[in-house]
Amino acid sequence: MSPADRYHLVVYWSDEDQCYVGLCPDLFYGGTHGDDPEQVFKNLRTIVADVVESYRAEGKPLPEPRDLVAP
């Protein structure tokens, strides 16, 4: 498992924006958006991998992902 795989990826439909929004709340603010949820997810995975690599290149520790508890 790569370090990027530890983070929660969220893709949801935004009525306000009329598009799918992708984010990774444990790692960064903002994210990606688009009309195709699968493409938004792919883009989000790429962004997460890039952010993780940036942390490593700068010698910063990665934030700990939150534990999600199933209902």
mmCIF file as gemmi writes it, N, C-alpha and C atoms, coordinates in Angstrom:
data_model
loop_
_atom_site.group_PDB
_atom_site.id
_atom_site.type_symbol
_atom_site.label_atom_id
_atom_site.label_alt_id
_atom_site.label_comp_id
_atom_site.label_asym_id
_atom_site.label_entity_id
_atom_site.label_seq_id
_atom_site.pdbx_PDB_ins_code
_atom_site.Cartn_x
_atom_site.Cartn_y
_atom_site.Cartn_z
_atom_site.occupancy
_atom_site.B_iso_or_equiv
_atom_site.pdbx_formal_charge
_atom_site.auth_seq_id
_atom_site.auth_asym_id
_atom_site.pdbx_PDB_model_num
ATOM 1 N N . MET Axp A 1 ? 0.851 -1.172 0 1 0 ? 1 A 1
ATOM 2 C CA . MET Axp A 1 ? 0 0 0 1 0 ? 1 A 1
ATOM 3 C C . MET Axp A 1 ? 0.896 1.235 0 1 0 ? 1 A 1
ATOM 4 N N . SER Axp A 2 ? 0.576 2.179 -0.85 1 0 ? 2 A 1
ATOM 5 C CA . SER Axp A 2 ? 1.33 3.432 -0.876 1 0 ? 2 A 1
ATOM 6 C C . SER Axp A 2 ? 0.784 4.37 0.203 1 0 ? 2 A 1
ATOM 7 N N . PRO Axp A 3 ? 1.575 5.324 0.65 1 0 ? 3 A 1
ATOM 8 C CA . PRO Axp A 3 ? 1.086 6.277 1.656 1 0 ? 3 A 1
ATOM 9 C C . PRO Axp A 3 ? -0.181 7.013 1.199 1 0 ? 3 A 1
ATOM 10 N N . ALA Axp A 4 ? -0.295 7.265 -0.09 1 0 ? 4 A 1
ATOM 11 C CA . ALA Axp A 4 ? -1.471 7.973 -0.609 1 0 ? 4 A 1
ATOM 12 C C . ALA Axp A 4 ? -2.752 7.164 -0.416 1 0 ? 4 A 1
ATOM 13 N N . ASP Axp A 5 ? -2.629 5.837 -0.359 1 0 ? 5 A 1
ATOM 14 C CA . ASP Axp A 5 ? -3.809 4.972 -0.215 1 0 ? 5 A 1
ATOM 15 C C . ASP Axp A 5 ? -4.44 5.039 1.173 1 0 ? 5 A 1
ATOM 16 N N . ARG Axp A 6 ? -3.778 5.663 2.119 1 0 ? 6 A 1
ATOM 17 C CA . ARG Axp A 6 ? -4.295 5.742 3.489 1 0 ? 6 A 1
ATOM 18 C C . ARG Axp A 6 ? -5.363 6.834 3.655 1 0 ? 6 A 1
ATOM 19 N N . TYR Axp A 7 ? -5.473 7.718 2.678 1 0 ? 7 A 1
ATOM 20 C CA . TYR Axp A 7 ? -6.346 8.882 2.819 1 0 ? 7 A 1
ATOM 21 C C . TYR Axp A 7 ? -7.722 8.656 2.212 1 0 ? 7 A 1
ATOM 22 N N . HIS Axp A 8 ? -8.716 9.256 2.836 1 0 ? 8 A 1
ATOM 23 C CA . HIS Axp A 8 ? -10.101 9.156 2.388 1 0 ? 8 A 1
ATOM 24 C C . HIS Axp A 8 ? -10.307 10.077 1.19 1 0 ? 8 A 1
ATOM 25 N N . LEU Axp A 9 ? -10.866 9.519 0.137 1 0 ? 9 A 1
ATOM 26 C CA . LEU Axp A 9 ? -11.182 10.29 -1.056 1 0 ? 9 A 1
ATOM 27 C C . LEU Axp A 9 ? -12.704 10.395 -1.133 1 0 ? 9 A 1
ATOM 28 N N . VAL Axp A 10 ? -13.179 11.598 -1.324 1 0 ? 10 A 1
ATOM 29 C CA . VAL Axp A 10 ? -14.616 11.838 -1.35 1 0 ? 10 A 1
ATOM 30 C C . VAL Axp A 10 ? -14.986 12.448 -2.697 1 0 ? 10 A 1
ATOM 31 N N . VAL Axp A 11 ? -15.95 11.839 -3.376 1 0 ? 11 A 1
ATOM 32 C CA . VAL Axp A 11 ? -16.505 12.404 -4.607 1 0 ? 11 A 1
ATOM 33 C C . VAL Axp A 11 ? -18.007 12.491 -4.401 1 0 ? 11 A 1
ATOM 34 N N . TYR Axp A 12 ? -18.567 13.666 -4.619 1 0 ? 12 A 1
ATOM 35 C CA . TYR Axp A 12 ? -20.003 13.849 -4.424 1 0 ? 12 A 1
ATOM 36 C C . TYR Axp A 12 ? -20.555 14.839 -5.445 1 0 ? 12 A 1
ATOM 37 N N . TRP Axp A 13 ? -21.851 14.762 -5.653 1 0 ? 13 A 1
ATOM 38 C CA . TRP Axp A 13 ? -22.534 15.697 -6.538 1 0 ? 13 A 1
ATOM 39 C C . TRP Axp A 13 ? -22.861 16.96 -5.762 1 0 ? 13 A 1
ATOM 40 N N . SER Axp A 14 ? -22.54 18.114 -6.323 1 0 ? 14 A 1
ATOM 41 C CA . SER Axp A 14 ? -22.862 19.396 -5.705 1 0 ? 14 A 1
ATOM 42 C C . SER Axp A 14 ? -23.983 20.059 -6.501 1 0 ? 14 A 1
ATOM 43 N N . ASP Axp A 15 ? -25.157 20.176 -5.863 1 0 ? 15 A 1
ATOM 44 C CA . ASP Axp A 15 ? -26.265 20.88 -6.518 1 0 ? 15 A 1
ATOM 45 C C . ASP Axp A 15 ? -25.894 22.339 -6.764 1 0 ? 15 A 1
ATOM 46 N N . GLU Axp A 16 ? -25.185 22.924 -5.815 1 0 ? 16 A 1
ATOM 47 C CA . GLU Axp A 16 ? -24.792 24.328 -5.935 1 0 ? 16 A 1
ATOM 48 C C . GLU Axp A 16 ? -23.895 24.563 -7.148 1 0 ? 16 A 1
ATOM 49 N N . ASP Axp A 17 ? -22.932 23.662 -7.346 1 0 ? 17 A 1
ATOM 50 C CA . ASP Axp A 17 ? -21.969 23.833 -8.44 1 0 ? 17 A 1
ATOM 51 C C . ASP Axp A 17 ? -22.39 23.116 -9.722 1 0 ? 17 A 1
ATOM 52 N N . GLN Axp A 18 ? -23.391 22.235 -9.609 1 0 ? 18 A 1
ATOM 53 C CA . GLN Axp A 18 ? -23.872 21.444 -10.737 1 0 ? 18 A 1
ATOM 54 C C . GLN Axp A 18 ? -22.761 20.608 -11.379 1 0 ? 18 A 1
ATOM 55 N N . CYS Axp A 19 ? -21.946 19.989 -10.505 1 0 ? 19 A 1
ATOM 56 C CA . CYS Axp A 19 ? -20.885 19.104 -10.971 1 0 ? 19 A 1
ATOM 57 C C . CYS Axp A 19 ? -20.471 18.191 -9.818 1 0 ? 19 A 1
ATOM 58 N N . TYR Axp A 20 ? -19.643 17.21 -10.131 1 0 ? 20 A 1
ATOM 59 C CA . TYR Axp A 20 ? -19.069 16.355 -9.103 1 0 ? 20 A 1
ATOM 60 C C . TYR Axp A 20 ? -17.852 17.044 -8.518 1 0 ? 20 A 1
ATOM 61 N N . VAL Axp A 21 ? -17.689 16.913 -7.225 1 0 ? 21 A 1
ATOM 62 C CA . VAL Axp A 21 ? -16.572 17.529 -6.515 1 0 ? 21 A 1
ATOM 63 C C . VAL Axp A 21 ? -15.787 16.412 -5.833 1 0 ? 21 A 1
ATOM 64 N N . GLY Axp A 22 ? -14.472 16.478 -5.937 1 0 ? 22 A 1
ATOM 65 C CA . GLY Axp A 22 ? -13.611 15.504 -5.289 1 0 ? 22 A 1
ATOM 66 C C . GLY Axp A 22 ? -12.703 16.2 -4.293 1 0 ? 22 A 1
ATOM 67 N N . LEU Axp A 23 ? -12.566 15.61 -3.101 1 0 ? 23 A 1
ATOM 68 C CA . LEU Axp A 23 ? -11.695 16.199 -2.088 1 0 ? 23 A 1
ATOM 69 C C . LEU Axp A 23 ? -11.086 15.13 -1.212 1 0 ? 23 A 1
ATOM 70 N N . CYS Axp A 24 ? -10.029 15.527 -0.515 1 0 ? 24 A 1
ATOM 71 C CA . CYS Axp A 24 ? -9.324 14.655 0.427 1 0 ? 24 A 1
ATOM 72 C C . CYS Axp A 24 ? -9.136 15.465 1.705 1 0 ? 24 A 1
ATOM 73 N N . PRO Axp A 25 ? -10.154 15.48 2.569 1 0 ? 25 A 1
ATOM 74 C CA . PRO Axp A 25 ? -10.167 16.411 3.706 1 0 ? 25 A 1
ATOM 75 C C . PRO Axp A 25 ? -9.04 16.214 4.718 1 0 ? 25 A 1
ATOM 76 N N . ASP Axp A 26 ? -8.463 15.032 4.798 1 0 ? 26 A 1
ATOM 77 C CA . ASP Axp A 26 ? -7.394 14.809 5.765 1 0 ? 26 A 1
ATOM 78 C C . ASP Axp A 26 ? -6.042 15.324 5.286 1 0 ? 26 A 1
ATOM 79 N N . LEU Axp A 27 ? -5.936 15.626 3.996 1 0 ? 27 A 1
ATOM 80 C CA . LEU Axp A 27 ? -4.64 15.966 3.429 1 0 ? 27 A 1
ATOM 81 C C . LEU Axp A 27 ? -4.545 17.402 2.929 1 0 ? 27 A 1
ATOM 82 N N . PHE Axp A 28 ? -5.631 17.935 2.365 1 0 ? 28 A 1
ATOM 83 C CA . PHE Axp A 28 ? -5.587 19.295 1.823 1 0 ? 28 A 1
ATOM 84 C C . PHE Axp A 28 ? -7.001 19.852 1.669 1 0 ? 28 A 1
ATOM 85 N N . TYR Axp A 29 ? -7.086 21.156 1.543 1 0 ? 29 A 1
ATOM 86 C CA . TYR Axp A 29 ? -8.348 21.835 1.253 1 0 ? 29 A 1
ATOM 87 C C . TYR Axp A 29 ? -8.454 22.003 -0.252 1 0 ? 29 A 1
ATOM 88 N N . GLY Axp A 30 ? -9.663 22.121 -0.744 1 0 ? 30 A 1
ATOM 89 C CA . GLY Axp A 30 ? -9.84 22.23 -2.184 1 0 ? 30 A 1
ATOM 90 C C . GLY Axp A 30 ? -9.88 20.845 -2.795 1 0 ? 30 A 1
ATOM 91 N N . GLY Axp A 31 ? -9.727 20.758 -4.081 1 0 ? 31 A 1
ATOM 92 C CA . GLY Axp A 31 ? -9.751 19.468 -4.738 1 0 ? 31 A 1
ATOM 93 C C . GLY Axp A 31 ? -9.917 19.616 -6.222 1 0 ? 31 A 1
ATOM 94 N N . THR Axp A 32 ? -10.851 18.857 -6.759 1 0 ? 32 A 1
ATOM 95 C CA . THR Axp A 32 ? -11.079 18.845 -8.196 1 0 ? 32 A 1
ATOM 96 C C . THR Axp A 32 ? -12.58 18.747 -8.453 1 0 ? 32 A 1
ATOM 97 N N . HIS Axp A 33 ? -12.99 18.991 -9.676 1 0 ? 33 A 1
ATOM 98 C CA . HIS Axp A 33 ? -14.408 18.905 -10.012 1 0 ? 33 A 1
ATOM 99 C C . HIS Axp A 33 ? -14.58 18.58 -11.492 1 0 ? 33 A 1
ATOM 100 N N . GLY Axp A 34 ? -15.781 18.132 -11.862 1 0 ? 34 A 1
ATOM 101 C CA . GLY Axp A 34 ? -16.067 17.838 -13.257 1 0 ? 34 A 1
ATOM 102 C C . GLY Axp A 34 ? -17.414 17.159 -13.42 1 0 ? 34 A 1
ATOM 103 N N . ASP Axp A 35 ? -17.726 16.814 -14.675 1 0 ? 35 A 1
ATOM 104 C CA . ASP Axp A 35 ? -19.019 16.211 -15.01 1 0 ? 35 A 1
ATOM 105 C C . ASP Axp A 35 ? -19.042 14.689 -14.872 1 0 ? 35 A 1
ATOM 106 N N . ASP Axp A 36 ? -17.883 14.058 -14.858 1 0 ? 36 A 1
ATOM 107 C CA . ASP Axp A 36 ? -17.788 12.602 -14.815 1 0 ? 36 A 1
ATOM 108 C C . ASP Axp A 36 ? -17.203 12.169 -13.469 1 0 ? 36 A 1
ATOM 109 N N . PRO Axp A 37 ? -17.974 11.465 -12.634 1 0 ? 37 A 1
ATOM 110 C CA . PRO Axp A 37 ? -17.472 11.112 -11.304 1 0 ? 37 A 1
ATOM 111 C C . PRO Axp A 37 ? -16.228 10.215 -11.346 1 0 ? 37 A 1
ATOM 112 N N . GLU Axp A 38 ? -16.147 9.34 -12.337 1 0 ? 38 A 1
ATOM 113 C CA . GLU Axp A 38 ? -14.967 8.474 -12.436 1 0 ? 38 A 1
ATOM 114 C C . GLU Axp A 38 ? -13.716 9.29 -12.766 1 0 ? 38 A 1
ATOM 115 N N . GLN Axp A 39 ? -13.844 10.266 -13.641 1 0 ? 39 A 1
ATOM 116 C CA . GLN Axp A 39 ? -12.703 11.109 -13.985 1 0 ? 39 A 1
ATOM 117 C C . GLN Axp A 39 ? -12.305 11.996 -12.802 1 0 ? 39 A 1
ATOM 118 N N . VAL Axp A 40 ? -13.303 12.493 -12.075 1 0 ? 40 A 1
ATOM 119 C CA . VAL Axp A 40 ? -13.014 13.29 -10.875 1 0 ? 40 A 1
ATOM 120 C C . VAL Axp A 40 ? -12.237 12.441 -9.875 1 0 ? 40 A 1
ATOM 121 N N . PHE Axp A 41 ? -12.637 11.177 -9.7 1 0 ? 41 A 1
ATOM 122 C CA . PHE Axp A 41 ? -11.927 10.285 -8.787 1 0 ? 41 A 1
ATOM 123 C C . PHE Axp A 41 ? -10.489 10.047 -9.248 1 0 ? 41 A 1
ATOM 124 N N . LYS Axp A 42 ? -10.3 9.805 -10.535 1 0 ? 42 A 1
ATOM 125 C CA . LYS Axp A 42 ? -8.95 9.607 -11.078 1 0 ? 42 A 1
ATOM 126 C C . LYS Axp A 42 ? -8.089 10.85 -10.856 1 0 ? 42 A 1
ATOM 127 N N . ASN Axp A 43 ? -8.661 12.017 -11.141 1 0 ? 43 A 1
ATOM 128 C CA . ASN Axp A 43 ? -7.926 13.267 -10.935 1 0 ? 43 A 1
ATOM 129 C C . ASN Axp A 43 ? -7.566 13.445 -9.461 1 0 ? 43 A 1
ATOM 130 N N . LEU Axp A 44 ? -8.497 13.108 -8.582 1 0 ? 44 A 1
ATOM 131 C CA . LEU Axp A 44 ? -8.264 13.242 -7.149 1 0 ? 44 A 1
ATOM 132 C C . LEU Axp A 44 ? -7.131 12.327 -6.701 1 0 ? 44 A 1
ATOM 133 N N . ARG Axp A 45 ? -7.105 11.095 -7.198 1 0 ? 45 A 1
ATOM 134 C CA . ARG Axp A 45 ? -6.009 10.175 -6.848 1 0 ? 45 A 1
ATOM 135 C C . ARG Axp A 45 ? -4.656 10.742 -7.284 1 0 ? 45 A 1
ATOM 136 N N . THR Axp A 46 ? -4.616 11.347 -8.454 1 0 ? 46 A 1
ATOM 137 C CA . THR Axp A 46 ? -3.376 11.954 -8.948 1 0 ? 46 A 1
ATOM 138 C C . THR Axp A 46 ? -2.952 13.109 -8.057 1 0 ? 46 A 1
ATOM 139 N N . ILE Axp A 47 ? -3.896 13.947 -7.674 1 0 ? 47 A 1
ATOM 140 C CA . ILE Axp A 47 ? -3.59 15.086 -6.803 1 0 ? 47 A 1
ATOM 141 C C . ILE Axp A 47 ? -3.067 14.603 -5.457 1 0 ? 47 A 1
ATOM 142 N N . VAL Axp A 48 ? -3.716 13.598 -4.883 1 0 ? 48 A 1
ATOM 143 C CA . VAL Axp A 48 ? -3.281 13.061 -3.588 1 0 ? 48 A 1
ATOM 144 C C . VAL Axp A 48 ? -1.853 12.521 -3.701 1 0 ? 48 A 1
ATOM 145 N N . ALA Axp A 49 ? -1.564 11.764 -4.744 1 0 ? 49 A 1
ATOM 146 C CA . ALA Axp A 49 ? -0.21 11.232 -4.935 1 0 ? 49 A 1
ATOM 147 C C . ALA Axp A 49 ? 0.806 12.365 -5.062 1 0 ? 49 A 1
ATOM 148 N N . ASP Axp A 50 ? 0.448 13.422 -5.783 1 0 ? 50 A 1
ATOM 149 C CA . ASP Axp A 50 ? 1.347 14.573 -5.938 1 0 ? 50 A 1
ATOM 150 C C . ASP Axp A 50 ? 1.58 15.291 -4.613 1 0 ? 50 A 1
ATOM 151 N N . VAL Axp A 51 ? 0.53 15.438 -3.818 1 0 ? 51 A 1
ATOM 152 C CA . VAL Axp A 51 ? 0.668 16.11 -2.523 1 0 ? 51 A 1
ATOM 153 C C . VAL Axp A 51 ? 1.538 15.278 -1.589 1 0 ? 51 A 1
ATOM 154 N N . VAL Axp A 52 ? 1.334 13.959 -1.573 1 0 ? 52 A 1
ATOM 155 C CA . VAL Axp A 52 ? 2.15 13.082 -0.738 1 0 ? 52 A 1
ATOM 156 C C . VAL Axp A 52 ? 3.619 13.188 -1.155 1 0 ? 52 A 1
ATOM 157 N N . GLU Axp A 53 ? 3.877 13.178 -2.446 1 0 ? 53 A 1
ATOM 158 C CA . GLU Axp A 53 ? 5.249 13.304 -2.935 1 0 ? 53 A 1
ATOM 159 C C . GLU Axp A 53 ? 5.846 14.659 -2.554 1 0 ? 53 A 1
ATOM 160 N N . SER Axp A 54 ? 5.038 15.702 -2.604 1 0 ? 54 A 1
ATOM 161 C CA . SER Axp A 54 ? 5.505 17.039 -2.215 1 0 ? 54 A 1
ATOM 162 C C . SER Axp A 54 ? 5.905 17.07 -0.738 1 0 ? 54 A 1
ATOM 163 N N . TYR Axp A 55 ? 5.096 16.459 0.113 1 0 ? 55 A 1
ATOM 164 C CA . TYR Axp A 55 ? 5.428 16.374 1.54 1 0 ? 55 A 1
ATOM 165 C C . TYR Axp A 55 ? 6.777 15.676 1.719 1 0 ? 55 A 1
ATOM 166 N N . ARG Axp A 56 ? 6.944 14.563 1.026 1 0 ? 56 A 1
ATOM 167 C CA . ARG Axp A 56 ? 8.193 13.797 1.147 1 0 ? 56 A 1
ATOM 168 C C . ARG Axp A 56 ? 9.384 14.604 0.645 1 0 ? 56 A 1
ATOM 169 N N . ALA Axp A 57 ? 9.226 15.272 -0.489 1 0 ? 57 A 1
ATOM 170 C CA . ALA Axp A 57 ? 10.32 16.053 -1.067 1 0 ? 57 A 1
ATOM 171 C C . ALA Axp A 57 ? 10.747 17.186 -0.136 1 0 ? 57 A 1
ATOM 172 N N . GLU Axp A 58 ? 9.786 17.739 0.598 1 0 ? 58 A 1
ATOM 173 C CA . GLU Axp A 58 ? 10.076 18.832 1.526 1 0 ? 58 A 1
ATOM 174 C C . GLU Axp A 58 ? 10.471 18.327 2.914 1 0 ? 58 A 1
ATOM 175 N N . GLY Axp A 59 ? 10.451 17.008 3.104 1 0 ? 59 A 1
ATOM 176 C CA . GLY Axp A 59 ? 10.821 16.435 4.389 1 0 ? 59 A 1
ATOM 177 C C . GLY Axp A 59 ? 9.796 16.657 5.482 1 0 ? 59 A 1
ATOM 178 N N . LYS Axp A 60 ? 8.562 16.937 5.107 1 0 ? 60 A 1
ATOM 179 C CA . LYS Axp A 60 ? 7.486 17.154 6.076 1 0 ? 60 A 1
ATOM 180 C C . LYS Axp A 60 ? 6.804 15.826 6.41 1 0 ? 60 A 1
ATOM 181 N N . PRO Axp A 61 ? 6.376 15.662 7.653 1 0 ? 61 A 1
ATOM 182 C CA . PRO Axp A 61 ? 5.604 14.455 7.978 1 0 ? 61 A 1
ATOM 183 C C . PRO Axp A 61 ? 4.193 14.568 7.4 1 0 ? 61 A 1
ATOM 184 N N . LEU Axp A 62 ? 3.676 13.444 6.952 1 0 ? 62 A 1
ATOM 185 C CA . LEU Axp A 62 ? 2.311 13.429 6.414 1 0 ? 62 A 1
ATOM 186 C C . LEU Axp A 62 ? 1.3 13.532 7.548 1 0 ? 62 A 1
ATOM 187 N N . PRO Axp A 63 ? 0.194 14.249 7.316 1 0 ? 63 A 1
ATOM 188 C CA . PRO Axp A 63 ? -0.867 14.279 8.33 1 0 ? 63 A 1
ATOM 189 C C . PRO Axp A 63 ? -1.452 12.874 8.499 1 0 ? 63 A 1
ATOM 190 N N . GLU Axp A 64 ? -1.884 12.58 9.713 1 0 ? 64 A 1
ATOM 191 C CA . GLU Axp A 64 ? -2.536 11.299 9.972 1 0 ? 64 A 1
ATOM 192 C C . GLU Axp A 64 ? -3.966 11.336 9.432 1 0 ? 64 A 1
ATOM 193 N N . PRO Axp A 65 ? -4.365 10.301 8.689 1 0 ? 65 A 1
ATOM 194 C CA . PRO Axp A 65 ? -5.761 10.253 8.248 1 0 ? 65 A 1
ATOM 195 C C . PRO Axp A 65 ? -6.681 9.957 9.438 1 0 ? 65 A 1
ATOM 196 N N . ARG Axp A 66 ? -7.864 10.517 9.397 1 0 ? 66 A 1
ATOM 197 C CA . ARG Axp A 66 ? -8.844 10.253 10.441 1 0 ? 66 A 1
ATOM 198 C C . ARG Axp A 66 ? -9.379 8.838 10.305 1 0 ? 66 A 1
ATOM 199 N N . ASP Axp A 67 ? -9.738 8.251 11.41 1 0 ? 67 A 1
ATOM 200 C CA . ASP Axp A 67 ? -10.404 6.958 11.388 1 0 ? 67 A 1
ATOM 201 C C . ASP Axp A 67 ? -11.889 7.196 11.126 1 0 ? 67 A 1
ATOM 202 N N . LEU Axp A 68 ? -12.428 6.441 10.219 1 0 ? 68 A 1
ATOM 203 C CA . LEU Axp A 68 ? -13.866 6.504 9.968 1 0 ? 68 A 1
ATOM 204 C C . LEU Axp A 68 ? -14.516 5.323 10.661 1 0 ? 68 A 1
ATOM 205 N N . VAL Axp A 69 ? -15.584 5.588 11.337 1 0 ? 69 A 1
ATOM 206 C CA . VAL Axp A 69 ? -16.307 4.543 12.063 1 0 ? 69 A 1
ATOM 207 C C . VAL Axp A 69 ? -17.596 4.27 11.308 1 0 ? 69 A 1
ATOM 208 N N . ALA Axp A 70 ? -17.796 3.016 10.93 1 0 ? 70 A 1
ATOM 209 C CA . ALA Axp A 70 ? -19.018 2.649 10.248 1 0 ? 70 A 1
ATOM 210 C C . ALA Axp A 70 ? -20.185 2.668 11.224 1 0 ? 70 A 1
ATOM 211 N N . PRO Axp A 71 ? -21.355 3.12 10.759 1 0 ? 71 A 1
ATOM 212 C CA . PRO Axp A 71 ? -22.512 3.149 11.647 1 0 ? 71 A 1
ATOM 213 C C . PRO Axp A 71 ? -22.998 1.761 12.028 1 0 ? 71 A 1
